[in-house]
Amino acid sequence: MLKRLFICCFILLLGACGATDKSTEPKQVLNYAKSDADFRALATKIRNQSASPEDVDRILRLYPLTSSYRPESPAEQSAKVKSEQFIQQNSWLRCIQINRQLLQTNFTSLIGHYGMAICSQEAGDNASAQYHNWVLDAFIEAIWRSGDGQTPETAFYINSTHDLYAFIQLHQLMAVEQALIYRNKLPIQKVIVQNPESQKNYTWYFDLTPQFRRAHIDKLEGRTN
């Protein structure tokens, strides 16, 4: 009798432990397996230069739903700073290496493709330079297709602050003032951009929903980085 009672208690204890283990596992709000697989398939089409404009639009929308999306990661800013240093030093191969590493983490990075295009060209790898220029142009065109940036309702869709500033700089403009506003409960970054030559100012709006959504999902999933 005692032996049977001990066995029953032991089984109940194991069940309780199993329940505890499951409760401590981080929740998964998004289907990362599917998003990651879809992202890789689209990235392959872009690498093969067989992607349609719709494919490029889709990969930019899909990236924030993948397991690797970290809009606040310092890696991109670090890569940009190092790229500028390597360019000043004519260290083209080191520049290529740092940007290649960045693109392995974030294939949609404007900074990464720009750095690869510039440094590949200087290193004499024209094929690589042309490819990354093509990808960079494709991503910029996709951002323009997302909106004209002239009003909060037609804001540019952007995946990170890094891409926001890169987008501005790639248009030979500089950000001189910015403010976070909300329109229809969506976070919108209002940025005053300036043409350094003419000193003329323009107002552009960027939809920051992907970054804010990621922060909310991180809390739900118990992620700390």
C-alpha positions in Angstrom: 0.0 0.0 0.0 2.7 2.4 1.0 4.7 1.5 -2.1 1.7 2.1 -4.3 1.1 5.5 -2.6 4.8 6.4 -3.1 4.6 5.6 -6.8 1.4 7.7 -7.3 3.0 10.7 -5.5 6.2 10.3 -7.6 4.1 10.3 -10.8 2.2 13.4 -9.6 5.5 15.1 -8.8 6.9 14.4 -12.2 3.8 15.8 -13.8 4.1 19.0 -11.7 7.7 19.4 -12.7 6.8 19.0 -16.3 4.2 21.6 -16.0 6.6 24.0 -14.3 9.2 23.5 -17.1 6.6 24.3 -19.7 5.4 27.4 -17.9 8.9 28.8 -17.7 9.6 28.3 -21.4 9.4 31.6 -23.3 6.1 32.1 -25.2 6.4 32.3 -29.0 4.0 34.9 -30.3 5.1 34.7 -33.9 5.7 31.6 -36.1 9.4 32.2 -36.6 10.0 28.9 -38.4 7.7 29.9 -41.2 8.8 33.5 -41.3 12.5 32.5 -41.4 11.9 30.0 -44.1 9.9 32.5 -46.2 12.6 35.1 -45.7 15.4 32.8 -46.8 13.4 31.9 -49.9 12.9 35.5 -50.9 16.6 36.4 -50.1 17.7 33.6 -52.4 15.5 35.1 -55.2 17.1 38.5 -54.6 20.6 36.9 -54.6 19.8 35.3 -57.9 18.4 38.6 -59.1 15.2 36.9 -60.1 13.1 38.7 -57.5 10.1 40.8 -58.6 9.3 44.2 -57.1 6.6 42.5 -55.1 9.2 40.0 -53.7 11.3 43.0 -52.6 8.3 44.7 -51.0 7.4 41.4 -49.2 10.9 40.7 -47.8 11.0 44.2 -46.2 7.6 43.5 -44.5 8.6 40.0 -43.6 11.9 40.7 -42.0 10.4 42.2 -38.8 8.5 38.9 -38.3 11.7 36.8 -38.3 13.7 35.6 -35.3 16.7 37.7 -36.3 15.0 41.0 -36.3 16.6 43.3 -33.7 16.0 46.9 -34.7 17.9 48.3 -31.6 21.0 46.2 -32.3 24.2 48.3 -32.3 25.8 46.1 -35.0 24.7 48.3 -37.9 25.9 51.5 -36.4 29.2 49.8 -35.5 29.5 48.5 -39.0 28.9 51.9 -40.4 31.5 53.6 -38.2 34.1 50.9 -39.1 33.3 51.0 -42.8 33.9 54.8 -42.8 37.2 54.2 -41.0 38.3 51.4 -43.4 37.3 53.6 -46.4 39.5 56.5 -45.1 42.3 53.9 -44.7 41.7 52.4 -48.1 41.2 49.1 -46.3 38.8 47.7 -48.8 38.9 44.0 -47.9 38.3 44.8 -44.2 35.4 47.0 -45.2 34.0 44.2 -47.3 34.4 41.8 -44.4 32.6 43.9 -41.8 29.7 44.6 -44.2 29.4 41.0 -45.3 29.1 40.0 -41.6 26.4 42.6 -41.2 24.4 41.3 -44.2 24.6 37.8 -42.8 22.7 39.1 -39.8 20.4 41.5 -41.6 20.2 40.9 -45.4 17.9 43.9 -45.8 20.4 46.4 -44.3 20.8 49.5 -46.4 24.1 50.3 -44.7 25.4 46.8 -45.4 24.6 46.9 -49.1 25.9 50.4 -49.5 29.2 49.5 -47.8 29.6 46.4 -49.9 28.9 48.3 -53.1 31.5 51.0 -52.4 34.2 48.8 -51.1 33.8 46.1 -53.7 34.1 48.7 -56.4 37.3 50.0 -54.9 38.6 46.5 -54.4 38.1 45.8 -58.1 35.2 43.4 -57.7 32.8 45.0 -60.2 30.4 42.1 -60.2 29.9 42.3 -56.4 29.6 46.1 -56.6 26.9 46.0 -59.3 25.0 43.3 -57.4 24.9 45.3 -54.1 24.0 48.5 -56.0 21.1 46.6 -57.6 19.9 45.3 -54.2 20.3 48.7 -52.6 18.3 50.4 -55.4 15.6 47.7 -55.1 15.2 48.2 -51.4 15.1 52.0 -51.8 12.5 51.7 -54.5 10.4 49.4 -52.3 10.5 52.0 -49.5 9.2 54.6 -52.0 6.5 52.2 -53.1 5.3 52.0 -49.4 4.4 55.7 -49.4 5.6 59.1 -50.5 6.6 60.2 -47.0 4.8 63.5 -47.4 2.1 63.0 -44.7 1.7 60.8 -41.6 -0.9 58.8 -43.6 1.5 58.1 -46.5 4.6 57.6 -44.3 7.6 55.6 -45.6 7.6 52.0 -44.2 10.9 51.6 -42.4 12.3 48.7 -40.4 14.8 50.5 -38.1 16.3 53.8 -37.2 19.5 52.7 -38.9 17.6 52.3 -42.2 15.8 55.6 -41.6 19.0 57.6 -41.4 20.6 55.6 -44.2 17.6 56.3 -46.5 17.9 60.0 -45.8 21.7 60.1 -46.4 21.4 58.0 -49.6 19.3 60.8 -50.9 22.1 63.3 -50.2 20.0 64.9 -47.4 20.6 65.3 -43.6 18.2 65.1 -40.7 18.1 68.4 -38.8 15.0 67.9 -36.6 12.7 65.1 -35.6 9.7 64.3 -33.4 7.7 61.2 -32.6 4.0 61.6 -33.3 1.0 59.2 -33.4 -1.6 59.0 -36.1 -4.4 56.4 -35.9 -2.4 54.9 -32.9 0.6 54.3 -35.2 4.0 55.6 -34.2 5.3 58.0 -36.9 8.7 59.7 -36.9 8.4 63.2 -38.3 11.8 64.2 -39.7 12.9 67.6 -41.1 15.5 66.8 -43.7 17.7 69.4 -45.4 19.6 69.6 -48.7 23.1 70.8 -47.6 23.7 72.6 -50.9 20.5 74.6 -51.2 19.7 74.7 -47.4 16.1 73.8 -48.3 14.1 71.9 -45.8 11.6 69.1 -46.4 9.4 67.1 -44.0 9.4 63.4 -44.3 7.3 60.9 -42.2 8.4 57.3 -41.4 6.2 54.5 -40.0 8.0 53.0 -37.0 5.4 50.3 -36.4 7.8 47.4 -36.9 10.2 48.6 -34.2 7.4 49.3 -31.7 5.7 46.0 -32.4 9.0 44.2 -31.9 9.4 45.8 -28.5 5.9 44.7 -27.5 6.5 41.1 -28.7 9.8 41.0 -26.8 7.9 41.7 -23.6 5.3 39.0 -24.4 8.0 36.5 -25.2 10.2 37.4 -22.2 13.1 38.4 -24.5 15.8 40.6 -23.1 17.9 41.2 -26.2 
